[in-house]
C-alpha cells in the first residue's frame, strides 16, 4: 500500500488530497494516542509529502504551502505512547524541512488563521481587523515557531512583516518582540 501511495504523493494534487483527508481524519478523533505501527506509517507518509514539496516560490505562492500548513497543524495532535516517557508527537520528527524556514509560509499561515477567526465572529465587524485577536494570534504564532525550532531571525522577520501588514499598535508589537527575546534566552 505504501509503495503505491508514494507516486501519488509526488504530485501537488496528491499531496493536497492527502492533507485534506488527513485533516478530516485527525479532527474526528483528536488527542487519541496511535499504535506504534500507525504512527510509523503516518511518519513515513508525512516525510514522503515533505520531501516532495516545492516551496521555492519567492512570493510564498507555492500550492504546497497548503499541505505544509495541514501537516503542521495535524502533526502537533498525532501522538503515540512511549513506555516510561512522555507521549511522542509526530511534529518532533519533522523539524528538518525547508518550509519551516520560509517566512512566507508563516505569514500565509498567520493570515489564513486570522481570516478564520474573523469569519467566525458573530458580530457585524467580521471585516474589521480586531487588534486584540491579531495580537493574541501573533503571540500564538511566535510560540508555535519556537516549538518548530525556527531561528530567532526568522521569528523576528515574521513578526515585523505581520506588524507592518496589520498596523498592530506599537505597545502590542513591543510586548511580542520582548517575549521573543525571553523565549530565545
MODAMO-V65518 format. One line per field, one symbol per residue. ss: DSSP state (h for helix, s for strand, l for the rest). burial: I if it has 9 or more other C-alpha atoms within 8 Angstrom, else O. A space follows every 10 residues. Layout:
ss: ???
burial: ???
This chain:
ss: lhhhhhhhhl lhhhhhhhhh hhhhhhhhll lllslhhhhh hhhhhhhhhh hhllllllll lllhhhhhhh hhhhhlllss lllllllssh hhhllllhhh hlhhhhhhhh hhhhhhhhhl llllllllll hhhhhhhhhh hhhhhhhlll lhhhhhhhhh hhhhhhlllh hhhhhhhhhh hhhhl
burial: OOOOOIOIII IIOIIIOIII OIIOOIOOOO OOOIOOOOIO OOIOIIIIII OIOOIOOOOI OIOIIOIIII IIOIIIIIII IOOOOOOIII IOOOIOIOII IIIOIIIIII OOOIOOIIOO OOOOOIOOOO OOIIIOIIIO IIOOIIOIOI OOOIIIIIIO IIIOOOOIOO OIIOOIIOOI OOOOO
